[in-house]
Amino acid sequence: MTSTAVRPAPTPGQVTAAMRATYAAFIGAGFAFASWASRIPQVRDRLDLDPGALGLVLLALAAGSVVALPLSGVLIGRIGSRRTVAVMALLLSAALGVIAVGTVTGVAVLVAGLFVMGLSNGAWDVAMNVQGAVVERHLGRVIMSRLHAGFSLGTVVGALIGAAMVALEVPVPAHLAAVAVLVAVVVPLAARAFLPDVDTDADGVPTERASALAAWREPRTLLIGVVVLAFSFAEGTANDWLAVALIDGHGTSPTVGTLGFALFLTAMTLARWFGGALLDRHGRVPVVRLLAGLAVVGLLLFVFGSPPVAFLGALLWGAGASLGFPTGMSAAADDPARAAARVSVVASIGYCAFLAGPPLIGLLGQQVTVLRALVVVAVLLGVAVLVADSLRPPVRTPADRV
């Protein structure tokens, strides 16, 4: 029998440092993405892209994520979440530099930079969720929802700074280059405080990692993926279509439509920040089912109510959609030895909703209007309610630790 070095349990100070470092990773990821997204209109104008061409350019970002997500479990299993986040932060910073050049030189360079950005962002996303689950286990309380609120905070900060850069007429390359340097310095330094991904057994010996590909054959993991898919679809559809539905379906002004979307984001961020206490007190399954029902009520009010009622619907929709994704990440990481593989699978399934949601609602919207097409989101959330039992932590027996 091969001997394995005993790893001492982390101290409370190390756990606290790792928690702060994980917050930094989530905030940094949101900040980097929003910094680019805030300058898309200027890039479109600079390169004279029509809507169709811009959509194809932005598809490169999604394509990079699609490639990275299924492979990220293998990568994290080999080098750990700490190195994965550090390396991917550096790679994403380099991609921002390429994008900065592409905004001046042309579409080909821009597409290459966006593909690499999507690639690095996908692996970074899975790795920071794995580390979040590790910290959550050592703390003994739910923090994953707050970590995702940190991501939302990063997007808000990135968007606000981006708006300031536009107002000050700072060139896009200079803005993105500064963001690249900041991310390349702050995130890898923060990641040094991450905890080891794999816990120890009762004797203090690190547990063996599981195969990343085997997770795709696990029924529970796939069902968790279905829950995350439904909630991701609810979130992604709001990101792309909520304001449009208010403007076109309810006849509001563009300003009011934007305010409705801002209300949705505010409700989601606040619910993620304060929702951990609900999960600690009542457990994953009842909370997720309750929130799915809340989101369905909000969607129905949004679709079939008057404009003022639709605003109430947007509020309930945002709060209801808030905890599904982070709770799914926690559930996928219940077993430390299989966390990277399972989080990779669940994230891959969930991100399919962000990719497929916009065109699906668009196609349905051509037949029944965008507003009525949103009913599909409520149907998917109903499916999530039916399979929410998969989120329940598995009962561990002594045989599981052998």
N, C-alpha and C positions, 0 to 999 in steps of 0.2 A: 504493500500500500504506500503510495507516494505521500510524503509529508508535505504539509502546507503551512506556511508561516501564519502564526496567530496575529490577528489585527486587533489592537485595543479599541474599545468603543470610544466614539468621539466625546469630548467633554462638552458641557453646556455652552461654553464659550465658542467652541468650534462649530457647534450646531447654529448658534446665533449668527456667527460670521458667514456660514454657508447660506443661511436664509437671506441675509442682506445681499450676498453675492448673486443669489438667484433672482432676487428682485431687480438687481442691476442688469442681469441678462434679459429679463422680460421687458424692462423699460427700454433698454438699448435696442432690442429688436423692433419694438413699436416705433421708437424714435427714428430709426434708420429707414424703415418702410415709409412712414408718413413724410419724412423729409423728401424722398423721391416723389411720392404721390402728390405732394403739395405743389410741385413744379411741372406736373404733366401739361397743364394748359400752355405754359411758356414753351415747353419742348415741342408741343404740337404746332404752335405758331411758327417757331423757329425753323422747323423742318417741313412746314406746309403740308401737314398730314390731314386727310379727310377722315371722317369717323370710321370708315371701313379699314383704312390703312392703320389708324391708331389702334383699333381693336386687334389687328394682327400683330402689331408691335408689342402690345401689352400681353399677348398670348405667350410670348417668349418667357415672361416671368413665371406664368403658371406652368409652362412646360418644364422649366428648371425644377420647380417644386415637385412636380409629378415624378420626375426621375429620382429626386433625392429621397423622398419620403419612404418608399419601400426599402431602400438600401441603407437608410440611416441606422436601423437596428443593428445591422452587421457592423457598421463603422463604430457605433458606440460600444458594442460588445468587444471590439478589438482595442480601442484606445480610451474608452471611458467618456462620460459626459463632459468632464472638465476640459480635456484636450479637444473634444469635438467642438464645444462652444468657442474656445479660444481660436482654433484653426478656422472655423467658419466665420467668426467675426472678422478675422484678418482677410479671408477670402471675399466676404461681402464688402469690406472696405475697398479692396482692390477693384471689385465690380463697380462700386460707386465711382471710382476714378475712371474706369472705362466708359461708364455711362456719361460722365461729365465730358469726356472727349467726344463721345458719340453725338451729344447734343450740338456739337459744332461741326463735326466732320461728316456725319451722315447716318442713315438708318442702319446700315450693316453693323457698324461698331456699336450703336445703341442696342440693337437686338442681342448681340453677343454679350454685352454687359448685363442686360436684363436677364438673360438665361443663367448666367453665373450667379447673379443676385438671387434668383429663385432657387437655384441649386443649394447655395450656402444657407439661405433663409430656411429651407425645408429641414435640413439636417440640424441646424441651430434650434429650430422649434422643438423637434423631438427631444434633443439632448437636454434642453432647459426644463422640459416637462418631466423627464426622467429624474433630473436632479431635484426638481420641486417635490416629486413623490418621495425621494430619499429624505429630504429635510422634513417633510410632513410626517413621515414615519417616526423619525427621531424626536420630533416635538410632541407627538401624541395628540395632535389636533389638526383640523383641516385648515390649510392655508392656500391650497391650489387656486381657489376662486379669487383670493386676493392677489396672487401672482398674476393671474390673467387681468385683473383690474389694473395691475402695474403696467401690463402691455398697453391697455387702453389709455392709461395716463401718458405713456410714451408717445402714443400716436397723437394725442391732443397737443403735447408740447411740441412735437415735430411739426404738426400742422400750423400751430400758432407762429413758430419761428419762421416757417416757410412763408406764411402770410406777411410777416414783417420783412422778409427778404424781398418779396415781390413789391411791397410798398416802398422800400428803400431802393428799388431797382438794382439789387445785387445780382450779377450775372449767375445763371444756373450753374456753370462749371465751378465758379468760386464757392458757391453755397455747398454743392455736393462734395467738393474736395475737402472743405472744412469739416463736414459731417463725417467723411471717411476717416480723417485723422483722429477725430474725437472717439469714434467707435473703435478704431484699431488700438487706441491706447487704453481706454477705460474698461472695455468688456474683458479682454484677455487678462488684465490685471485683477479684475474682480473674480474671474473664474478660478483663480489660484486658491480661493478659499472653499471651493466645492468639496463635498464629502465623497468618499468612494461610493460607487454605484451599488456594489454588491455587499449586503450585510453579512455578518458572521452567523454561524450556527450556535447551538448551545455551548459548544466547547471553544468558541472564539475563532473557529476556522472559517475562512471565506467560503461561501457557497458557490457551487459551480454554475457557470452561465449556461443558459439554454440556447438552442439553435434559433436564429432569427426567422428562418423560413418555416420552422415547425409551427410558429404562432399563427400562421395563415390557415392552419387546419384545426384550430381550437374553436369549438362552438361558442363558448362563453366570450372569447375575445371578439369573434365576429358579431355577436349580438351587442356587445358594448359598442362596437363600431356602428351598428345600426342606430343606437341611441344618439351617438355623437353626430352621425350623418343627419338625423332629423333636426337636432338643435343647430348644427352648422348651417343647414339649409334655411332655418328660420332667421338666423343672424345674417347670413350672406344675402338672402333675398331682401332684407330690410336695407342693407348697405347699398344695394344696386337699384331698388325699385320703390322704396317707401316714399321718397320725395316725389318721384315721377307719378306715383299713384295719387298722392295728395293733389298735385297740380292738374293732372289730366283727368283723374277720376272724380275728385271732389271739387274741382274748379277753383282751387286756391291760387294765390300768387306764388311766383318762384320763391320769394322771401319766406312766406308762410310754409311752403313745402320744405324748405331747408330747416326751418325751426322745428317742424315735426320730426325730421330725422335727428336733429340735435337732441330732442326730448327722448327719443328712443335710445340714443347712445348714453345719455345721462342716466336713464333708468337702468340700463344694463351695467354700467360701471358701478353705480351705487349698490346694486344688488350683488354684484360680484364681491365688492368690498365687505359687505355686511353678511353675506350669505353663509360664510363658513360656520357661524354660530348655529344656524339652523341645521346644517349638516351634522355638526357635532351632537346636537341635542336629539334630533329625530331620525338621523340616518339618511343614507343616499336615496333609497328607493322611494319612500313617501315624499321626500322633498322634491325629487325630480318629477314625480308624477303630479304633485301639486303645481309645480311651476309650468309643466307642460300644459296642464289644464288652464292655468292663468294665461299663458301665451295664446291658447286657442280662443279663449274668451276675448282677449285683446284683438286678435286677428278678425274675429267675427264683428266686433264693434267697429273696427277700422274699415272693413269692407262694406258693411251694410248700414252703418250709422251716418249721421250728418257730420259735417266737418268738425264741429266741436267734440262730438262723440268720437270721431276718428282720432282726435288728439289723445283722448283718454285711452283709446285702443292702442295707440302707439306706445303709451306709457306702460300698459300692462304687457304688451308684446315684448318690449325691451326687458322688463323685469323677469318675465317668464322664460325668455330664451337665454338668460344669463349664465346659469350654472351647469347646463348640460355638457358642454365641452370640457370645462375643467374637472367636473366630477368623473367624466369618462376617462380622463387621463389618470386620475387617482385610482380608479378601479382597475385600469389596465396594468398599473404598476404595483398591485397588491403583493405580488411575489417578487422580491428584489432580484432574484436570479433571472427572472424572465421579463423584467420591467422594460428594458430597452427594446426587445423584440416586440412585445405586445403594444407598447406605446406607439411604435413605428407603424404597426398594422392599423391600430385604431385611428391614428392621425391621418394615415393614407386614405382610409375610408371616409373620414370626416371631411377631408379637403376635397374629395370628389364633389361634395355638395357646393363648395365655393366655386368649383369650375363649371358644374352642370347647371347650377341654379339659375344664373342670369339668362342663358339661352333658352332654358325650358320655360321660364316665366315669360320671356319675350315671345316665344312661339305661341304659347297659350294666349298671351295678351292680344295677339293679332286676331284671334278668333272670338274671345269673350271680354276683352279689355284687360289691361294690366291689373286693375283693381280687383276684378272678379277672379283672375288667375291666382291671386294670393291665397285663395281657399285651399289650394294644393298643399300649402305649408301646414295648415291645420290638420290635414289628413295624415301627413308624415308624422306630426307630433302625436297623433293618436296611435300610430304604430309604435312610437317610442314608449308610450305608456304601457303598451302590451308586453314589451320585452324589457322593461326597466328592472325586473328582478335580476337580470344579469349583472347589475351594478353592485349587488350585495357582496361583501367580502367573503371569500370562500372560507370554510371551516378548515383550519389547519390541524393535522394530526401529527403525532410523533413520527409517523412514517414519512411525512412530507419533508422532514429535516434530515432524513438519513441519506 
